[in-house]
Amino acid sequence: MSCSSPCPDAVSDRLLDDLAAQLGCYALSELHQRQWYRRLPQVLEGIEVGAYSLRAWNDAVSYIADRRLTFDAPQDACDFLISFAEKER
């Protein structure tokens, strides 16, 4: 249960937008809907964790899981989201 290895290139803050696009959401607000939780782990496992900032990962956890958690490493936030989606679907 881990995401892909870090990417040495530029770091982005567009994680939520990219997740919504890869899942096929029409709007970012759809990420709150359980219907996407089934595919979310698969999408997360294909994402380059290091391509996104730690802030972007923490924002994704807050937005998708509706929890104010702060992780010290992007990988930890990614793993949490995978676990969350698997439990909530």
N, C-alpha and C positions, 0 to 999 in steps of 0.2 A: 504494500500500500504506500507507494511513494510516487512523486511526480518526476518528470524528466530532470536531467542534470542542468545546472545553471548555464546560462548563455553569457559569453564574455563580451557581447556587444552592448549597445546602449540600453539603458534601463528605462522602462516606460511606466506611466501611471494609468494606463488605459486598460487595466485588467478587466474591470467590470464590463466595459464596452466590448472587449474581445470575447469574453465568456458569453455574453448575450448573443453576439454574432455567430459564434461557433455552435451554440445551442439552437439557433434559429428563432430566437425571440424577436418580436417586432419592436418591443420597447424594453428598456432597461428594467422597468418596474416588474416585468414578467419573471425576473429571477427569483422573486418571492414565492412563486407558484410551485407547488409540489410536483407538478407534471414534469418539470425540468430536472428534478433531483435524480431521476433514474439515469439520465445521461451525463449528469455533471461529473461524477467520478471519472468516467472515461475521457471526457474533455480535459479535466484537470491533469490526468496522467499524461496527456499528450502535450501539455504546455511546458515551455522552458521556464522553470521557476525563476531563474536569475534574470530573465528578460524584463521582470517587473520589480518595482521598488518594494521595500518592506512596507512602506505606507500603503501602497496599492493592495498588498495582500491583507493587511489589517483592515483596510476599508472594505474589502470584499467579504471578509468574515463578518464584520459589523452589518453590512447590507444584506447579505444572503441569509445568515443565521440569526439576524436581529439580536445580536449579543455584543456587548462591549468587552471584547477580549483583545489583548495586545500581546503579540508574539514577538520574540527577539530575532527570529529567523524566518525568512520567506517559506522555507521548506516545512516548518512547523505549522504555519498558517494553512498551507496547501493540504497537508495531511489532515488537519482538523476539518477542513471543508469536505474532503473526501469522506471522512468518517461521519460527519454531520449528514451529508446527503444520503449515505447508505442507510443510516438509522431512520431518517425522516421520510424516505420514499414509501 
